[in-house]
Amino acid sequence: MKKTKIMLALVLAIMMVTAVVLTACDQHICESVCPECGGCTDATCTETACLAKCTCQELGYTEGTELKVSIAHDKLENSITFVDGLMEDQPDGSKGIKLADGKVYRTGDLKPVWAELEKRLKVTFNNVYTKDGNVSNTYKAWQTAGFEGVDVLLGNASQIVEDGKVGEILNLAEYWDKLPNLKAFLDANPLVQLSVISDTETGAVYYAPYFDGYNDIERYFLMRKDWVEKLLDGKTAFANEQATTLSNIEYAPYMPTSGKVVVDGLSADGKNVIEITKDYDAAGNIIETQNDLATKDGVALVAALRDYIDKAYGGFYGEKRSDLFCGYNAAWDADELVALLRCVMTNSYALNGTGTIYGIFPRETRLDRESNLLSMANMFGIRGVSSNQDYLYFDSEGKLQDARQDEEFYDALDKMNTIYNEGLIMQDFHTYSGTIYKDMYQKNLGFMCFDYCQTQTLYNDYDRGDLQPEDFNFTAIMNPVALWQDGTPGGKWMRFVESWRGVKTQGWCINADIVSDPDKLAAALALVDYPWSKEGSVLMTYGPDSFIDGTTEYKGEQIPKMSEQNLADFARLGKGNFTNYARKYLGTTLGIGFVKDQGFEYQCTSEHGREGSLIVGQGIAKGVIKHIGPELNENMFYTQVPTTLPTTAQEDDIISGLAALSDNFSKSNKEYGCYIDIITNGLGGATSSAKVAPLGDNLPETAAKFAELVSNKETGMGGETYELILNQAWQKALEYYNNLSK
């Protein structure tokens, strides 16, 4: 009788387990079910809800298998283990750091995410990252050492692929059965798949890509909203007895000087799509108007801009003229921005009580940050400045174009030079002696930049300086209206975003020598795959369960909610900088292959930063801000360029021979970006001491000559050859994908 009861209990348990699986898997019937935990153990199951449900199936490797990993953003404190510099005094007199899970971590301990990964995967991590250096240089060091002493490491996609082709990095495509979560993601996202496939003959994939968010805007136009309101709003005329005079006029109109331009926009409450008309017949062009003023002091410039807004928009903005730039119903363009910058720069005493204001600024004197000034040039309707790969973009016909060979690219940068010459861009920003971003915010000196919303708006709430006023409001604003050549005859007046989150230029990979150790191989594959599961994605974004407290809403969906203690630690330890906190204390955002949920970053964004990002987000959601994306669009103008393309080893050698092309247009620190010389010195101006051949002491005098220098194989940089190779590689990738889809 006792045995019968036991048998009945087992049958009921199995029935209950089956019911659980059917529910969890959305009615998908798994062929195999774990009797212990009720999870799906079907190796061929690709239903997302079923993946990684079983927590007790055989590991496929010996429990405790050691993996030597080299994962860090740029230095040891941003790796997977804690360092001395992060420790604090504890009540018992020891050194450690107590986090939201209540645990005190010591020097050398795995950070929470990696400790939890070690527990869930039942492996042992050995942090072999020992020397500070950026991702590229660290990878090169392992490469020089023949990858001796490392199993899993971080690298730039181009580096990894190059070594994969010669057999030094593991081809993940040979192990798809061990990487079900990663494979399911790639299958569901064709452009991502095309970004990581390195050989269309074999389908080789050598790295798991990293996404710092996916299919969402990346960098924003950011502006001091409170200053715009002080200058433009209200009935009473603007007054400033200490206004200064604009000393140099160089910028010429980009927008029309007559006629009308009609664009899609949002209503003042952001709920409805409406048409907004710019009437140049009624108002003229604001740049021409300001340029012709007899007196160009701050008061006269503001009066001219206010009058222009009232007339050009037919009273649409009323007394809330600042909404032209900062509202849901914003419709600003390059000319209106320059007119506003002139008002800001000549009214510094009225805005911050000093004689110093910086109009447009990069956040740091580093080329990777200064290059954001290049991205700002898209307010003149040029592509390629925020590309996922070099300066490439798709035209409307689906052909890859290299912006560096477009005359319009140099014309736009030369217009940026006229803005610089008027003093509206921070002068000599590349030699600034202070910490730019702290001076701009804490000392109340900066007006505008193009950068990440969370990290640049944190000074609204965190780490504020004594000179910051109570009404300090640095926030995201709508993208500008410009004329974009999307295939529409004559172009289309619209807002457009190219800085869009997709496959980043780095990811993690596995040393090919690992195949000689089956345990290590299986464990490494499990490590690479786990972050692509639902549970793994949550862990790698938010941290262990003890750092989460329920859910919250973000973009209409429920996401994990940071616990109060986690938020408090973020504020205290990270000083409001999500990325620094995540890297130093949680062990996330380290560039390894997975999709980071932007909901975490949103929870860490300042109140004013959220307000601005919601405005931009609504513009995107309602379709008044167009953007590229990870889909193969019928009009390829709106498709992201894959981060890497399947070039052959021979083609890689040819591209390597075109080093001047990348060396002259680098966005990496301590290298050379000729675009900075164009912005600061103009076409025909001097090159810096960091110039790379074939540039001489002076830049080409015209846009046409610059484009020709870049394109020409014999006397220039060989850009035409580069463009041809990449187009051939794209066609191979597209053909490969189309064959897969049949």
N, C-alpha and C positions, 0 to 999 in steps of 0.2 A: 504493500500500500504506500509505503514511504517513497519507494522508487517511482511509483506511478505519479505521485504528487510532484516529485522532482522533474519527471519527464514533462508533465503538463506545464509546470512553471517555465521550463526551457522553451517549450513550444510557444507559450504566451509571450515570453521575452523576445523570441525571434520575430513573432508577429508584430510586437510593439516596435522593435528595432526597424523592421521593414517599413512600418508606418512612418517612423521618424525620418527615414531616408527619403521616402516618397515626398514627405512634406518639405524637408530641407532641400531636396533636389528639384522642387517644382514639378513633381509627378514624373521626373525622369527615373526610370527603373535601372538601378545599378546591377550589374551581373554578379557582383560579389559584395557582401556586407560583413563588416567586422562584428562578431557576436559579443565582443567585450564592450566596445564604446558606441556601436551603432553607426559608425562612419562608413563612407563609401571607400572600398579598396579596389575598385575597378580601374586598372591602369589605363584603359582606353577611354574612360569617361572624360568628356571635355566640358560638361556642364559646370559653369563657374561655381554654382552653389555647392557642388559635390566635392570640389577639389580640396585636398588636405583636410578632409573631415575626420579621417581615422587618425587617432593619436597613438595607437599601439601596434600598428602593423610593423612588420619586420623593416628594419632600417635600411638594409642593403649594404650596411657597413658595420664594422665593430663599434659598439658604443664607446664614446670617448676618443674616437679617432681625432688626431691632431691635424689642424689646418693652419698653415703659416700664411697669414694675411698681411698685405701691405695696403692699407686703406686709410687715407688722410686727405683732407682738403689741401693743406699747404704746410702744416707743421704738426709736431707731435701732440700738442694740446688739442688739435682737431683730428685726432685719430681715434681708435676704438678703446683706448685705455686712458685712465686719468694720470695727470702729471703733477709734480709738486706745486707748480704755480697756481693750481686750482684749489689747493687745500686750504682749509680754515681751522682756527683753533676750536677744539671741542670741549665740552664741559669737564671731561676727565683729563684735560691737559694734552691730549693727543691731537694729531693733525688728521683732518678728513673733511669730507663734504657731505652734509645730510640733505637728501633730496625728498621729493614728494612721496616716495614709497616708504619713507621713514627709516631707510637704511643709510648708514654712514659708509661712504666709499673712501677707500684709501688709495694712495699713489700706487699705480700698477694694476689696480682693479679694472676689470672690464666695465665700460659704461653701461647704464641700465639696459639699453636696447640689445647690446651684444651679450650681456649676461643672460638675458631672456632668450636670445637666439641660441646660445650655447645649451641652455636648458631644454628648449623645445626640440632642437635638432639632435641633442645628445652627442655633441662633438666637443672638442677642446680647441679654443682659439689661442694661437701664439702670435702676438703682435710683433711683426718683424720690420715694421716701419720705424726707422731709428733716426733718420736725418731729415731736418726741415728742408722743404723745397716744393715748388709747384708740381702739379700732377705730371706735366711733361718731363721735367728734369728728374723726378723720382723714378718714373718709368724708364727713362734712358739709363739711369744707374743700374736698374735690374737687367736691362737689356745688355749693357756692357758686361755684366757679371754672368751672362748666359742664363739668366733667370734661376740661378742656383740659390736655393734657400728660401724660395717663395712658392706658394701654391696658388693663391688667388690674389690678384692685384688690380689696382686702378690705373687707367691710362687714357690718353686721348684716342678717340676712335681711329684716327688716321694712323697712329703709331701701332695700335693693336692689329689692325687689318694688315699692315705691311708685314708684321712678324708672323701673322697667321698664315699668310700666303707661302711662307717658307718653312712652315711646320713647327714654329716655336710656340705658338699659342693654339690651344685646343679648339677644334671645330665643333661648336655646340650642336650644329645640325646633325651630327652623327649620333646624338644622344637625345633626340626629341622625346623618346619614350620615358626618359628620366626627367624631362623638363616640361611637364604637361601644362603648368600654369603659364610659363613664358610662351610656349607654343600657342596656347589658346589666345593670348593677347595679340601675338603677331598675326595670327589668322584673322582676327577681328579688326585689325588696323593695317590695311594694305600699305599705306605710305610709310608706316613705321617698318614694316617688313622690307620694303624696298630700300629703306635707309640702312638696314643692318646687313643685308645680303651682299657678300663681297665677291661672289663668283656665280654667275648665272648658269654655268655649266654644272656645277655641283650643288648650288644652293648653300654654300658655306656661310656660316655666321660665327664670328670670332668673339663677339662681346655682347653682353646684356646691356641694353641702353638705359640711360638715366633720364628721367623727366622731372624737372623742378616745377611740377604742375603740368597739366596736359590740356591742350585745346582751349587755351585761355590767354587773355592778354598778358604780356610779360612786363614791359616797362611803360611808364606813363609820363605824360606832360604834367609837371607838378608846379604849383604857383602859390604865392602868398595872397590868399583870397581877401584877407583883412585889408591889405594895402590897396587892392583893386577897388574894394568897396569905399575906402576913404577918398579915393581919387574920383570915382565916377558916379556915386549914388547921391540921391537927394535933389531937392528943388534949389537949395541955396547954392550960388556960384562958389566954386572952389577958390580958396584964398590961401596964400602962402607968402609972407613977406620976405622969406629967406630963399625963395625959388632961385635956381641958377639957370643959366642960358645954355642951350644946346650949342656946342662949339664946332661941331663938324657934321656936315650933311653929305652922305654918300649913297644911302639906300634909295633905290628907285622902285616904283610900283611893280609888284608881281601880279596883282589882281587887275581886272579891267578898270578903265577910267571913265567909261560910259556904258549905258545899257543896264541890263539886270541879270543877276545870277540867282537861280532858284535851287534850293537844296532841301533835302528831307531833314527834319529835325524833330525834337520832342516838345511837347507842351511844357509850360512852366512847372507842372506837377509831375512830369515824366511819364504820364499815363498814356498819352496819345501821340501818334505820329502825325506831324503837320508839315506844311511847306513853309519855309522861311525865305523871304526875298531880300536880296541885297540890291538896292536901287541906286545905281551910280549916277543916273540922270538927275535924281533928286539931291544927292549928297556930294557927288564928286568922289574922287579917290582920296582917302584920308592922308596918304603919304604926299600926294601932290599939294593938298591943302596945307599940311604942316610945313612942307618945304618952302611954300610961297609966303609964309607968315613974315610980316615985317619984324616982329619981335618973337623970338623963339625961346622965351623963358617958360618955366614950368607951368605957370598960371595960364598963359596963352595956349600952350600945347594941350593942357587938360580941357580948356574951354572948346578948342577945336575938335577934340575927340568926342566930347559929350554931344556937341552939336551934330557931328557926323552920325553918331549912333542914333540920335533922335530922328534924323532925316532919312538915313539909309534904310532903316528898319520901320519907318512910318509910325514911330511911337510904340512899337511892339514891346520894348523893354521898360517903358515908363521911367519911373525914377530909379528902378533897379537895373541900371545900365551894366553893372558888374556881371549880370547874368549872361551877357554876350560871351564872356570868358568862362565863368564859373558855374553857371546854372545848368539844369536839365535841358533848357532851351538854348544852350550855347551854340554859336555859329561862327566863331572867330576864324580868321585866316592870317596868313603871314604878315600882310600889310597892317592889319589891325593890331597884331602883336607888337610889331616894331613901333607903331604909334604909341601903344601903351608903355613899352619899355622906355621911350623917350620921356614920357610923363613921370615914370618912376625915377629915372636917373636925375631929373632936374628938380625933384621935390623930396630929396633925401631928408632935409630937416623936418619937413612935415610928417614924414613916414616913420623915421626912427630917431630923430633928434640929433643926427650927426651929419657930417658932410660926406659920408661914405656909404654907398650902396653898390652892390654888384648885381647886374641884371641877370644874365644867363651865366651859370657856372657849372663846371663839372664837379663831382663830389670829392675827387682826389686828384693829386698830381701823378697819376699813373695812366699809362696809355690805354689800359683796358677800361678805365673810367672816362678818360678824356674822349675816347671814341664815341661816347654818347652824344657829344656835340655833332659828330658826323651824322648820327641817327636823327638828330633834330632837323637836318636838312630835308627830311621827307615832308616838311611843311610846304615844300615847293613841288611836291608830286613826283619825287624820284624813288625808284625801287632799288633794292639791293643793299641799302645802308644798314638794315637789321636782319640780314639773311642768316639762315641756319648753316649755310656753307659758303664761306668766302663772301663774295659780293654777287652771288648768283640769284636769279629769279626767273620765273616762267613768264613769257609773254602770253597773250591771249590765245595764241595758236599752239602753245605747248612746247615752244622751243626755249631752251635755257639761254639766258642772256647774262653777260658779265657787265655789271654797272660800270666797272672801271674802263670799259671801252665805249661808254655812252657820253657824248658831248654834254648832255643834260646834267650828268653827274657833276661835271666840273663847273658848269654854269651855276648850279645850285650852291656849290661850295664857295664860288666866287661871290655870290650874293651873301653868304654867311660872312665873308670877309668884309663886306661893306657894313654889315651889322657890327662886326668887331671893331672896325675903324671908327664907328660912331661912339665907341665906348660902351655899347650895350651888352657885349659879352665880356666877362672878366678879362682884364688885360693881363698878359703874361701869366696866365693860369698855369702853364707848364713849368714855371719856375717859382710858384707861390711858396713862401717859406713856412706858412702855418699849416694847420690841419683844416683844409677847406670846409668840409661839411660841418665841423664844430663851430668854426667862425661864422659861417653863413646862418646857422640856426641859433646857437647859444649867444652869439654877439649881435644877433638881429641884423645881419648885413645882407643876406641873400634873397633874391626875388624868385628865381625860377631855375629848374633843371629838368632833365629827362632821365628818369631812373626808376628804381623799384619803389612801389608805394609804401610797403611796410617799413623798410629800413630808413627811408628818407622822411617819413612823416612821424616817426616815433618821438621826435623832439617836441611835438605838441604836448605829449603827456609825460615823457621820461627824460631824465638826464638834462633837464632844462638849465639854461644859463641865467645869471642874474640880470642880464640885459634884455631877456625875452619879455615882452609885454603879456598881460593876461589874455588879450584877445588874439594872440599869435595863432594863425591858422594857415598852415602849409598843407596843401591838399592836392589831390588829383583832379584834373579837369578834362573835359571832352577833347578829342583829337581835332586838329584844325581842318577846315575846308580847303581843298586844293584841287587842281585839275589832274586827274589820273588817267593814264592811257590804258584802259582796261579792254580795249577793242571796240568801244563805242566810237563811232565816227566823230572826230574832233576832240575826243576825250570826255570824261565825265566829272562834273563838279561834285565832290562828295568827301566824306571823312573816310580814311582808310588806315588800318593798322597792319604793319609788317612785323612788328615786334610781338611775336606770338609764340606761346610755349609749345614746343615740340621736342623731338629727340635732341638732347644736349650733345655736345661734342666729346663727351667722355662716358665711360662705363667701366664695368669690371669684367675680367677675363680670367682664364685658367691656364696655368703653365702646362704645355703639352706633355712634358716629362711625367706628369702625374699618372699617365696611363699605365706606368709600370707598377703602380700601387693601387690595386682595385678598391681598397678601403678608402683611400684618399680621394680617388676619382669619384666614387659614389657619394661621399660626404660633400665634396666640392660642388657637385651637380645639385645636390639637395639644397645647399646654401644659396646657390645662384637662383634656383627656382622658387624658393619659399617666399621671397618678397613680392612675387607676382600673384600669390594667393590672396584671398580677401583678408585673412587673419594676418598674413605677413605684411600686407600693405598698411594695415592699421598700426602694427608694431613699428614698422620702419618710418612711419610718419609721426605718430603721436607718442610712441613709447609703450611700455608694458601697461597692463590693465590697471595697475595701481597708480598710474598717472592720469587716469581717465575717470570721469564721474558722469555717467549717463550720456545723453546725446543733446545736440542742439541743431538748429536749422541753418543751412547754408545753401543758397541758390535753390530753394525749394526741396532740399533733401535733408534727411537726418544724418548727421555725422557725429563722431565721437567728440565729447566735450571735455576740454582740459579741466582738471580738478582745480579747486581754489588754491591749493598749495602749489600746484604746478604753475599756475598763473603768477602767484606771488614770487616763486623762485625765478620765473622768467623776468619779472620786473626788477628783482633785486640783482640777480646774477648776470642776466643778459642785458640789463639796463634798457629794456625795451626792444633790443635787436633780436628778432626771432632766430635768424641764421646763426648768430654767435652762440646763443643759448643752446640751440639744437645740436650744433657741432661739438661744443665744449663739454656739455653736461649730459645730454641724452645719448649722443652718438649717432644722430640722424643727419640727413642732408649732407652726406659725404660723397655724393657722386656715384654711388653704386647703383646697379640696375634695378629700378622699380619706378613707379609713378607716385610722386609725392602729392598728397592731398592738400590742395590750397586752403582747405578749411582750417587747418592748424594755423597757417600764417594769418588768415583773416581774423581769427580769435585774438591774435597778438597785435593786430593793427590798431593804431590810435583812433579815437573817436572821429576826429576830423579826417583822418586818412580813410576810414570806412565810409564816411559821408561822400567823399569824392569818388572812391572806387565804386560805390553804388550807382552814382550818376553815370560813370563810364560803362558800368555793367549793364545798366538799363538801355543805354544807347546801343550797345552790342546786341542785347536781347531783342530789341525792337527793330534791329536792322538798319538803323541810321548811321551806325559805324560799321563799315564793311571791313573784312579782314581776310587774311589767308587762313588756311586750315589744313588738317591732315587728311582731306578727302581728295580723290581724283575728280576735280570739278570739270564740267563740260568746258567752262572757260578757265583755262589753266592759270590765268593771271591770279586767281584766288587760291591756288594750291601752294603749299609749302614746298620748298626744295628739300629733298632728302639730305640728311646730315652727311652721309657718305654715299658714294656710288661705286658700282662694281667695275672699277678699272682693272686692267691686267697689270702684271708685274712690269711688262715692257712699257706700258703707258705710264705707270708710276715713275719709271726711270726718266721718261721724257718730261713729266711734270716737275720732277726734282731738278731737272736742268733748267727749269724756268724759275729758279729761286728768286730772281729779282722781282718777279710779280708779287709774290707773297711778302718778301722782305721790305718792299717799299710801301705796302699797304697793311702792315701788321697791326693787330690790336692787342699784342702781348706786351707785357711790361719790359722795359729796358731795350725795346726794339724801336723800329722807325715806322711812323705813319705819315706819309706825305700829305694826307688830308689835313693834318694839324698845321703844316706849313701853308697850305692853301688858305685855311681859315684865318690864320694870323698875318700872313704876308701877301696873299692874293696871287692870282695867276701872274707869272713873270717875276714873282718875288723871290727872295733868297730862300735856299734850302738850309736846313739845320746841319750841324756837324755830323749828325747821325745818318745823313743821306746815303743811299745805296745806289750803285751804278745801275742803269745808265743815266740817272739824274745828275745834272751838273750843279754848279753853284747857284743856278737860278732855275725855277720851275718853268715849264713851257708857257709861252705867253698867251696862248688861247686854248679854249676847250678842245677845239679840233686837233691842235698839235699834241695836246696831252693824250687824248684818246688814241691818236695814231702811234705815239711813243709806246703806249701800253700794248697795242695790238700787234705791232710789227715784230716779226720773228727775227729779221736780219739785223735791224738797228735798234730794236727796242726790247720789250719784256716778253714777247711771245704770247700775248694774251689770246690772239686768234687761235693759236694751236691749242691752248688750254681749253678754250670754249668748245672747240671741235671735239676734243677727247671726251669732255664731260657730256656733251650731247650724245655721242656714240654710246657712252656708258649708260646714260638715261634710257636710250632706246632699247638697249639690251635688258635693262631692269624691267622696263614696261612690258617687253615681249615675254619675259620670264613670268611676270605676274599674270598676264593675260592667259598664258598656257596653264598656269596653276588654277585659274578660275574656270577653265573649261570643264 
